[in-house]
Amino acid sequence: MSFNEIEIRDVGRWSTPSPKPSPKPEPEPKLVVWRLCVRIRPWEVNERTLYVKWYRSGDIPEDWYPIEASTQPIETVKQLPEGQQP
């Protein structure tokens, strides 16, 4: 073996490996807006019980109305990944 052959082998042995391609990031799940709603019916106005339920922002039934908190720190809107429910 000549000196040049040994030098070539050593350079190849100590070289750094090529960088691996980084994996593609997973797409973020689509967020769905949920609204806290109250059911208001004319014959239930004088009752002392209110019925509240979470509905998707675009799927609120006719008798239900979104609550807007202005004076109390109540969570009335949630954004959750699609498939999760409050």
N, C-alpha and C positions, 0 to 999 in steps of 0.2 A: 504494500500500500504506500502510496505516496502521501506527502504532507497535504496536498490539495484535497484529496479524497476525504481525509479525516476532518478537515475544516468544514467541508460541505455537510457532512453528517451531523456534526455538532451544531451547526447553525439551524438545521432542520429540527433537531431534537429540542432545542431551547426556544424555538419561536413560540409566540403566543397564539392560541387558537383564534380562529376567526369568530367575531361576535355572532351570537345566535340572534335570529330575527325575533323582535319582541312580539308577543302574542297580541292580537287585536283586542281592544277592550270590549267587554260585553256591552251591548246597547242598554242604556238606562231604561227601566220600565216606565211606561206611560203613567202619568199621575192623573188621578180622578179626584174631582172636587166633591166633597160631601157637605151637605148643609143640615144643621139641626133645625127641625121643623116642628111646629105645633099644629094640632088639629083644632079647627074652629068650626063648630056647627051652631046654628041659631038656638037650638034647644039645650045646648050645653053651656051657654054663656054664664048662667047663674050658678053653675056647679063650682065647687072649690078644687076640682081636680083638672089638671091639664095633661094632655097626652102629647108627649114629645117623642120624636123618632128621627134617625139619620136617614137621609135620602140623597141619592146622586143628584148633582146640580140640575141636570136636564130631565130627571124622571120624578119630579115632585107631583104627587096626585092632586086632584082638584080641591079636596077639603083641607089640605095641609099647606101651611105658610112658613117660609123661612124666618127664623128668629134673628134679629139684629141686636147685638148687645152694645149698648152705648154707655151705660153707667156702671155696669157690673163686669168684672173680668171673667166672663163666661166664654168658653170655646164654642163658637157656633159654626166655624168652617174648618174642615180638615182636608188636606191633600195627601192621599195615600196612593201607593202603587196599585195599578190595576189588579184586581183579584182579591185585594184586602178590603175588609169592611171594618168600620169603627165599632 
